[in-house]
Amino acid sequence: MVAARLDKTDWLILKELQTNGRMTNVELARRVGISAPPCLRRVRALEEAGIIDGYCALIDEKKAGFDVMAFAMVGLHRQSEADLVAFEERAGTWPLVRECFMLSGEIDFILKCVALDLSAFQDFIINDLTAAPNVDSVKTSLAIRRSKFETGIPIGDEQS
């Protein structure tokens, strides 16, 4: 996959939208130093190219009542492509799993999970995750606190 060729204005648009995806096109255009019509064309082109993949609200898990954030490290019995894809598809159906990464090394997958409470997380581990086909091992770690939270990509002066 070839990285997209973005110019300075594209990078500025991406940087601003990562900070506030709800700003109006007029405000975005003002911040990046172009008029509104070309700004809107650029945003639409970034969306059509898949560089901007979507927009969402960032919700504070704790304030929304989800008191448990945990990570589950999963090892599979078999790692054929079909087995890996099957696990990814299954993980996609579990509401408590918010992110799923396939890894290299000793662990096949790491799952970021949020749950209302420890009991709900334990139920998920026992009834869903360890019971899933091809799951060999599961190790879990509870998050004590989040030390850093950044979305998107690091856009610095070298891009913009």
N, C-alpha and C positions, 0 to 999 in steps of 0.2 A: 504494500500500500504506500503510495507516494503522498507525502505531506502536502497539504494544500498550499498554494502560493498566495500568501496574504500580504497586503501592503500595510503601511503604518496606520492608515485610517481604519482598516479592517481590525487590526490589533487593538486600536483604541476603542472601537465599538465593542469588541468582545470583553475588554477589560471593564468598561462601564456597565455592560449588561450583567457580568458576573457579580458586580457590586449591587446592582439594583435592576432586576429584570422587569420591574413594573413601571419604570419611568416612561414617559411619553416619548414618541419619536421626535417631537420638537425639542424636548429637553436633551435627549440623546444627541441629536444633531448639534445643538448648541455646545455641548460638552466636548464633542470631537472636532468642532470647528468647520462643519459643512452645513449646507442647507438641508431642510427636511426631506424633500423628494429623493435626492441621491442617497441620503442616509437610509431611508426606507427601502430603496432598491438594494442597497448593500446588505441590510439585515435579511431581507428575503432571499438574497443569493446565498448568504451564510446558512440560512435555514434549509434551503433546497439542496445545498452541498452536504448537509448533515453535520456541519461543524457546530451549529447551534442545534442541539438534539431535542430541546424542549424547554419549558419553563415550569417552575414549581414553587410552592411555598415551603420554606424551611420551618419545620415544626420542632419546638423544644420538647423532647421526649418526656423529660421529668415533669414539666409544667402541664403536659397533656395527660399525666397519670401513668406513664410507662416507667416504672421505677427500676426496672432491670435492663441493663445493656450487657450483653455477654457475647463471647466469641466461641464458636465450636470448631475445633480442628478435626477434620474427618479424613480417615483413611479408608480406601476401598479395597476389596479383595482383588478385583481385576481392574486394570486401567486401559482396556481397549477403548478406542474412540467411541464406540457405541455405548460402553458402560459409562464413560465420562459424560457423554451427552445425556444419557438417561438420568444420571444423578442431577445434572444441571437443570433439566426439565422438571424433575421432582422438586428440587429446591425452589424453583420458581413458583410453585403452588403453595408453599408454606408462608402464611401471612407474617409470622414472627421473624422470618429471614428477610432482612432489609438489603443485604449485600451478600454476594457469593463470588468468591474468587477461586479459580483453579490455580494451584501452586506447583512449583517444581520442588523437589526435595522429599523429605520424609512425610509430609502431609499432602494429601491430594487436593483438599478444599478447605477454605476457611470461610465460615459463615458469621456475619454480624447479625445478631438477633436483638430484638427489643421485646420485652414482655411487661404486662401489667405488674406482675409480682414474681417472686422466685418459684412459687408453686406452678404458675402457668409455664414458666421456662422449663421446669423439671418435667412437667407433663409432655411438653413438646419433645424433649430429649428422649424420654422413655417410650412414648407412644408413636412418635413420628420418625425422628431421626435414626435412632438405633434400630428401629424396626424396618427401616427402608431396605429394599433389596441391595445387595452388594456392599453394604456398609460393614467394614471390618472393625474399625475403632473410632471412638469419639472421645476427645478430650475437650473440656470446657474451661473457660476462664471468665470470671465476672469482671466487668470494668468497674474500677473504683471511682475514677473521675476522668473526664476528658480534659487533656492538657492543651490540645489544639484542635481546631475544626476549621478547615478551609474547603470550599467547594471549587469546582472547576480546575483550571490549570494555572501554573504560575506565569503571569504575563508581566514581564519587566521592561526596562528601558530598551533592552536589545530587540524587542519586538515592536514596541510602539514609539 
